[in-house]
Amino acid sequence: MQETSTKPYLLRALYEWCTDNGYTPHIAVRVDNRTRVPTQFVRDGEIVLNISFDATSSLQMKNDWIEFNARFSGKSYRIEVPVTNVLAIYARENGQGMAFPAEEHGDEHTDVPGAEVLDDEEDEPTKAPVLAAVVEGKDGEPAVRPFEGASADAAAESAPTPDGDAPKGGRPHLKVVK
């Protein structure tokens, strides 16, 4: 029997943490042919979705899929996202959350322009969550930037101070969640 991934449990836990603290949970999603989202809002093969109680209807966070109804520009859509395509979950207000490595399925190919398919031999995804920062991307949209080449101690040093001041110089800030 194959062991169940921890990813859907971590997603549900961080969603609950966001809502308990009055934050707005968002997920960054890699869009492929299994993902059902309004394509006009997809940028570079990814989309950021507000999954708060106020923004969704009939939200179901299952082990394999996240499904809900949401409105985009006044039009209602049924959103279906494979858990394997979730790149990150974070609070919009402070960027705290968790990023996940991109997972690929050998027989699945993306249909979205700009999305990449990893070569299974060269880029083996790891199963462990990775540290990442949510930063302002193109057109002011949130973007997830993996934090590479530094230890958890260095990540903690770059985290915002308790009074909310972020480090200067345009570097993304990180908060280590244990």
C-alpha positions as CSV (number, residue, x, y, z in Angstrom):
1,M,0.0,0.0,0.0
2,Q,1.4,3.4,-1.0
3,E,1.8,5.9,1.8
4,T,-0.4,9.1,1.5
5,S,1.5,12.3,0.8
6,T,1.7,14.9,3.6
7,K,1.1,17.7,1.2
8,P,-2.7,17.8,1.4
9,Y,-2.5,17.7,5.2
10,L,-0.1,20.6,5.3
11,L,-2.3,22.6,2.9
12,R,-5.4,22.0,5.1
13,A,-3.4,22.9,8.3
14,L,-2.0,26.1,6.8
15,Y,-5.4,27.1,5.5
16,E,-6.9,26.6,9.0
17,W,-4.0,28.6,10.5
18,C,-4.6,31.5,8.1
19,T,-8.4,31.6,8.8
20,D,-7.9,31.2,12.6
21,N,-5.6,34.3,12.5
22,G,-7.8,36.4,10.3
23,Y,-5.4,36.1,7.3
24,T,-6.4,35.5,3.6
25,P,-5.1,32.2,2.4
26,H,-3.8,32.1,-1.2
27,I,-2.5,29.2,-3.2
28,A,0.0,29.4,-6.1
29,V,-0.8,26.8,-8.7
30,R,1.0,25.4,-11.7
31,V,-1.5,25.1,-14.5
32,D,-1.6,22.1,-16.8
33,N,-4.2,20.1,-18.7
34,R,-5.6,18.6,-15.5
35,T,-6.1,22.1,-13.9
36,R,-9.5,23.7,-14.3
37,V,-9.1,27.5,-13.9
38,P,-10.1,30.5,-16.1
39,T,-7.1,30.6,-18.5
40,Q,-7.3,34.4,-19.1
41,F,-5.9,34.8,-15.5
42,V,-3.0,32.4,-16.0
43,R,0.5,34.1,-16.1
44,D,3.6,32.1,-17.1
45,G,1.8,28.8,-16.6
46,E,0.8,29.7,-13.0
47,I,-2.2,31.3,-11.2
48,V,-2.6,32.6,-7.7
49,L,-6.0,31.8,-6.1
50,N,-7.7,33.3,-3.1
51,I,-9.2,30.4,-1.2
52,S,-10.6,32.3,1.7
53,F,-14.2,31.6,2.9
54,D,-15.3,35.0,1.5
55,A,-13.9,34.3,-2.0
56,T,-15.0,30.7,-2.5
57,S,-18.1,28.6,-2.3
58,S,-18.2,24.9,-1.7
59,L,-14.5,24.7,-0.9
60,Q,-13.3,21.0,-0.6
61,M,-9.6,20.3,0.1
62,K,-9.3,16.6,-0.5
63,N,-6.2,14.5,-0.6
64,D,-6.0,14.6,-4.4
65,W,-7.9,17.7,-5.4
66,I,-8.9,21.2,-4.3
67,E,-12.3,22.1,-5.7
68,F,-14.4,25.3,-5.2
69,N,-16.6,27.8,-7.0
70,A,-15.3,31.4,-7.4
71,R,-16.0,34.6,-9.2
72,F,-13.5,36.2,-11.6
73,S,-14.5,39.6,-13.1
74,G,-18.1,38.9,-12.0
75,K,-18.4,35.5,-13.7
76,S,-18.7,32.3,-11.7
77,Y,-16.2,29.4,-12.4
78,R,-15.8,25.9,-11.0
79,I,-12.1,25.6,-10.0
80,E,-10.4,22.2,-9.8
81,V,-6.8,21.9,-8.9
82,P,-4.8,18.7,-8.4
83,V,-2.9,18.9,-5.0
84,T,0.2,17.9,-6.9
85,N,0.0,21.2,-8.8
86,V,-0.1,23.4,-5.7
87,L,3.3,25.3,-5.5
88,A,2.6,27.2,-2.3
89,I,0.1,28.3,0.3
90,Y,0.5,31.5,2.1
91,A,-1.2,34.4,3.9
92,R,-1.7,37.4,1.7
93,E,-1.2,39.9,4.5
94,N,2.3,38.7,5.6
95,G,3.5,36.1,3.1
96,Q,3.9,33.4,5.7
97,G,3.3,29.9,4.5
98,M,4.9,27.0,2.7
99,A,6.2,26.3,-0.8
100,F,6.3,22.9,-2.3
101,P,8.5,21.4,-5.1
102,A,6.8,21.1,-8.5
103,E,5.6,17.6,-9.1
104,E,5.5,16.1,-12.6
105,H,3.6,13.3,-14.1
106,G,5.4,11.6,-17.0
107,D,2.3,11.1,-19.1
108,E,0.8,14.5,-18.4
109,H,1.8,17.5,-20.6
110,T,0.9,21.1,-20.1
111,D,-1.4,22.8,-22.5
112,V,-0.7,26.3,-21.2
113,P,1.8,28.5,-23.2
114,G,4.9,29.2,-21.2
115,A,4.5,26.2,-18.8
116,E,7.5,23.9,-18.7
117,V,7.6,20.1,-18.5
118,L,10.5,18.8,-16.5
119,D,12.7,16.1,-17.9
120,D,12.3,13.3,-15.4
121,E,15.9,12.2,-15.7
122,E,17.5,15.6,-15.0
123,D,15.1,17.4,-12.6
124,E,13.9,14.9,-10.0
125,P,11.5,16.7,-7.6
126,T,12.0,16.2,-3.9
127,K,9.1,15.3,-1.7
128,A,10.1,17.7,1.1
129,P,8.7,21.2,1.4
130,V,11.1,24.0,0.6
131,L,11.6,27.5,2.1
132,A,10.3,30.2,-0.2
133,A,9.3,33.8,-0.1
134,V,6.2,35.4,-1.5
135,V,7.3,38.5,-3.4
136,E,5.8,41.0,-5.7
137,G,6.1,39.6,-9.3
138,K,5.1,41.0,-12.7
139,D,2.2,43.5,-12.7
140,G,2.1,43.5,-8.9
141,E,0.9,39.9,-8.7
142,P,2.3,37.7,-5.9
143,A,5.1,35.4,-7.0
144,V,6.8,32.5,-5.1
145,R,10.5,32.6,-5.1
146,P,12.4,29.6,-3.8
147,F,15.0,30.5,-1.2
148,E,18.2,28.8,-2.3
149,G,21.7,28.7,-1.0
150,A,21.2,29.7,2.6
151,S,20.5,27.9,5.9
152,A,17.4,28.2,8.0
153,D,19.3,30.5,10.3
154,A,20.0,32.9,7.5
155,A,16.3,32.7,6.5
156,A,15.3,33.5,10.1
157,E,17.7,36.5,10.1
158,S,16.0,38.0,7.1
159,A,12.5,37.6,8.5
160,P,10.5,40.7,9.5
161,T,11.0,42.0,13.0
162,P,8.1,41.8,15.5
163,D,7.1,45.4,14.7
164,G,6.6,44.4,11.1
165,D,9.6,46.1,9.5
166,A,10.9,44.1,6.6
167,P,14.6,44.2,5.7
168,K,15.5,46.9,3.2
169,G,17.1,46.4,-0.2
170,G,14.3,44.5,-2.1
171,R,15.2,41.1,-0.7
172,P,12.3,38.8,0.0
173,H,11.7,38.1,3.6
174,L,11.2,34.7,5.1
175,K,9.8,33.3,8.2
176,V,10.8,29.9,9.3
177,V,7.7,27.9,10.4
178,K,8.6,24.9,12.5
